[in-house]
Amino acid sequence: MSKKPFVSKEKLDEIAAQYATPFYLYDEAAIRETARRVNKAFAWNQGFKEYFAVKATPNPAILKILHEEGCGADCSSYTELQMADAVGFKGDEIMFSSNATPAEDFQLARQLNVTINLDDITHIDFLEKVADIPDTVSCRYNPGGHFAIANNIMDNPGDAKYGMTEAYKILLSKGVKHFGMHAFLASNTVTNDYYPELARILFQVAVELKEETGAHIEFINLSGGVGIPYRPDQEGNDIMVIGEGVRQAFEDILVPAGMGDVKIFTEMGRYMLAPYGALVAKAIHVKHTYKEYIGLDACAANLMRPAMYGSYHHITVMGKEDAPCDHKYDITGGLCENNDKFAIDRMLPEINIGDLLFIHDAGAHGFAMGYNYNGKLRSAEVLLKEDGSTELIRRAETPADYFATFDFTGLFKNI
């Protein structure tokens, strides 16, 4: 199996001539198609909505595309709330899920009248103190112990069961009329079983909560966790199969309990965007020592997942897609850190200075996690539009941007 870039060498050469490398490139057509496929997979649920995880790809142009396709926005901070509101998401089109939440974040969330998802029972009193308790509240559920599928542990949510019953009773006493439930138990699962298994857990808890407290549960949020195949030998998820699995759980558990009106929400970031964004970089150095190194004009400050997690990102040397992978390289950036490597001992075609490298599956948690270590500047983001044209949706940072927060009057006047 192989991964193919969503752009040809000729087109990428043309784009690279217009926008200096490194830059992020996103595929609008594929983003829209994925959003439509997700909506189709859950069309059986009348109230379904995908709340895109803004933290994955916080770019207004990307958010606008998703809004046009009927998605909501999942925000986790003050500025993400501001961005979602500015793009056009309003009220319950925004889900606010945060932890260790500052007062001003809750205050803005209430000002915008978004749906708040509380991370912990202690946040009830805090929210009431700094703002007020809205009519609709969602609570995050932690089942404790290990979450497993087919005897394979996917994640360890913790040892203590979240006090859902007590939380709902407290919220009922404070006037809350509409409730939601939310859980995030695993990340980047490459299995069609994750959402259906999680759904069965949440649906059963929802039935018990309604029976024990009388709370009207209007929606159940399966959160994120549906992943992508980063490696070419992995098989990806089938969202249609996943949607059908959740439907079966819905019919088995909620419908017999008289809860067939419950809305299903998701908060996918990686599945919605990762395969449709790439970091494009240029080979600028070749180093021959005890290993063969290729130095790029990009670094971990542009894409930190390999350095931070040891994550695999497939690499295509543009124009050499069919050439034999008979050279072993470390693909590196220019940071003063030994872990600044996009690949270690990767078999690739021979790379020459000037070659463009297409680093796959960087459309989520790629640019978003960028930083300025060593004074490195964040790259541009470019949208490959449906008609084949391109749009600069975020310009590259300049030294003036880097120095803008310093208060040394006149010191940087020539920058």
Secondary structure, DSSP 8 states (H G I E B T S, - for coil): -----SS-HHHHHHHHHHS-SSEEEEEHHHHHHHHHHHHHHTTTSTT-EEEEEGGG---HHHHHHHHHTT-EEEE-SHHHHHHHHHHT--GGGEEEE-SS--HHHHHHHHHTT-EEEESSTTHHHHHHHHS---SEEEEE----EEEEETTEEEEEEESS---HHHHHHHHHHTT--EEEEE----SSB-STTHHHHHHHHHHHHHHHHHHHH---EEEEE--S-B----STTS----HHHHHHHHHHHIIIIITTTT-TT-EEEE--SHHHHGGGEEEEEEEEEEEESSSEEEEES--TTT--HHHHH-----EEETT-TTS---EEEEEE-SSSSTT-EEEEEEEES---TT-EEEE-S-TTTTGGG---GGG----EEEEE-TTS-EEEEE----HHHHHTT---TTTTTT-
